[in-house]
């Protein structure tokens, strides 16, 4: 009975560790995606400021 209880405790601990790893990876991906989004918006704004429009001004 103790062996079964020990195996169950180990299995539960491994499941919780897996959840923690998924949470950390999810947070890292969110931070990276936010950084890419901000960088893309910044590059787009700079490109809009530097490259003139083709519209004729009257």
N, C-alpha and C positions, 0 to 999 in steps of 0.2 A: 504494500500500500504506500509506503514511503517513496519507493521508486517511481510509482505512478504520479504521485504528488510532485516529486522533484522534476520529472519530465514535463508535467503540465506547467509548472512555474517557469521552466526554461523556455518552453514554447511561447508562453505569454510574454516573457521578457523579449524574445526575438521579434514578436509581432509589434510590440511597442517601439522597439528600436527601429524597425522598418518604417513606422509612421513618423518617427522623428526625422529620419533621413529624408523622407518624402517632403516633409515640411520645410526642411532646410534647403533642399534643392528647389522647391517651389519658390521660396523667398529669393533665392539667388537668380532664378530665371526672371522673376518679376522685376528685380532691380536692373538686370541687364536689358530687359525689354524697354523699361522706362528710359534708361540711358540712351538707347538707340533711337527712341521716339524723339527725345529732346534734341539729340544731335541732328536728326533729319529735319526737324522744324527749323533749327538754327541755320543749317546749310541752305534750306529753301528760302529763308528770309534774306540771307546774304546774297544769294543768287538773284532774287527779285530786286534787291537794292542795286546790284552791280550791273545787271543786264537790262538795258532799256527796252521799253515796249516798242512794238512795230507800228503802233497807231500814229497817225498824222495828227499833229496838234494844229488847230485852226484858231 
